[in-house]
Amino acid sequence: MEIGMNGSIQLTTEQHFQIEQFNRALETTQDADQLRQLARQLMQAWQTQKAATSWVLKQETPPFIASGG
């Protein structure tokens, strides 16, 4: 992942490649059970990524510094 000049998140080449792989798998799948399995995998990956992002953001929170007074 990269951050662009305007602050937006840019996908890496590898991430674009993975997206294309899933897109092709979805486009070529005729079996409904296989589509359901792919949908479950995508949902699991999405939720795992959300949890990981949340965890990282919490780790990077600067510690509270009490002001002297």
C-alpha positions as CSV (number, residue, x, y, z in Angstrom):
1,M,0.0,0.0,0.0
2,E,1.2,3.5,-0.8
3,I,-0.1,6.9,0.0
4,G,-0.5,9.2,-3.0
5,M,0.4,12.9,-3.2
6,N,-3.2,13.8,-2.5
7,G,-3.2,11.6,0.7
8,S,-5.3,8.8,-0.9
9,I,-4.3,5.2,-0.5
10,Q,-2.8,3.6,-3.6
11,L,-2.8,-0.2,-4.1
12,T,0.5,-1.9,-4.9
13,T,1.0,-3.8,-8.1
14,E,0.7,-7.0,-6.2
15,Q,-2.7,-5.9,-4.8
16,H,-3.9,-5.0,-8.3
17,F,-2.8,-8.4,-9.5
18,Q,-4.7,-10.2,-6.6
19,I,-7.8,-8.2,-7.4
20,E,-7.5,-9.2,-11.1
21,Q,-7.1,-12.9,-10.1
22,F,-10.3,-12.8,-8.0
23,N,-12.1,-11.0,-10.7
24,R,-11.2,-13.6,-13.3
25,A,-12.2,-16.4,-10.9
26,L,-15.6,-14.8,-10.4
27,E,-16.1,-14.2,-14.1
28,T,-15.2,-17.8,-15.1
29,T,-17.1,-19.6,-12.3
30,Q,-20.4,-21.2,-13.4
31,D,-20.9,-23.2,-10.2
32,A,-23.1,-21.4,-7.6
33,D,-21.4,-23.3,-4.7
34,Q,-18.0,-22.2,-5.9
35,L,-19.3,-18.6,-6.1
36,R,-20.6,-18.8,-2.6
37,Q,-17.2,-20.1,-1.4
38,L,-15.4,-17.3,-3.2
39,A,-17.8,-14.8,-1.6
40,R,-17.1,-16.2,1.9
41,Q,-13.3,-16.0,1.3
42,L,-13.6,-12.4,0.2
43,M,-15.8,-11.5,3.2
44,Q,-13.3,-13.2,5.5
45,A,-10.4,-11.3,3.9
46,W,-12.2,-8.0,4.1
47,Q,-13.1,-8.4,7.7
48,T,-9.6,-9.6,8.7
49,Q,-8.2,-6.5,6.9
50,K,-10.6,-4.2,8.7
51,A,-9.6,-5.7,12.1
52,A,-5.9,-5.5,11.3
53,T,-6.2,-1.9,10.2
54,S,-8.1,-1.0,13.4
55,W,-5.4,-2.7,15.5
56,V,-2.6,-0.9,13.7
57,L,-4.3,2.5,14.2
58,K,-4.7,1.8,17.9
59,Q,-1.0,0.8,18.2
60,E,0.1,4.1,16.5
61,T,-1.9,6.3,18.9
62,P,0.7,8.4,20.8
63,P,0.6,7.8,24.5
64,F,-1.1,10.4,26.7
65,I,1.3,12.9,28.1
66,A,0.1,14.7,31.2
67,S,0.9,18.3,31.4
68,G,2.6,19.5,34.5
69,G,0.5,21.7,36.6
